[in-house]
């Protein structure tokens, strides 16, 4: 697909291919003004749904890119958004001071909070039904992996004993793939929350299910800032920690099933993340993870 022939871009001159990211989407920076995402395996309807949620989130916070156009060109759906300057947090955070890492985390947490103020439509499928169905599908597959691992068996028991916490939980707009690679930092300042392909309606606390896997290992100060900023620097309620711990446990099940059934080359890497998460919660005997409580 020649993006230069998209009518919206007819007056632009600089087209730079972006190689970063894990998505199958093709990405272009146009005149450092627009980001073009081409989804060769996607469909227009899915992109329209994404665009509507991103537009709603952008109204609440300008750190979320504005969507200019969604269309189909040469048979491929595309989306044109604002191009936001910065490098991804996975690269930038370790280069910053602890204070700057924490400050950026606070700003990100505030953006997530604003995004989460957009509720799902009244007729949207209930979160508890969707998530409990997911756990029920995961459990027998995870049990096969856990048969020789007592710690994994404890994860499964913990999830089943605490699944009732999900009943009645609300759904709101959620990024749904929150990790440092999806934030941008420029001149030590948070500039954008990006890569919205998975944006959906979900329990707001579920947004943080990857904290121990992908955020905390990059920066504890940043991760602490995210949760403090999200809660407006007030004390984090016990109800949050109970749900966060449960979602962290469910994510272990999901990640290990994915690594053992699909991404076989990622098994060792994911086992390191799983062991780290388990250690942070003392195999889910702790309510508040060690990284936030200030322990090693």
Order of alpha helices (4+ residues) and beta strands (2+ residues): beta-beta-beta-alpha-beta-beta-beta-alpha-alpha-alpha-alpha-beta-beta-beta-beta-alpha-alpha-alpha-alpha
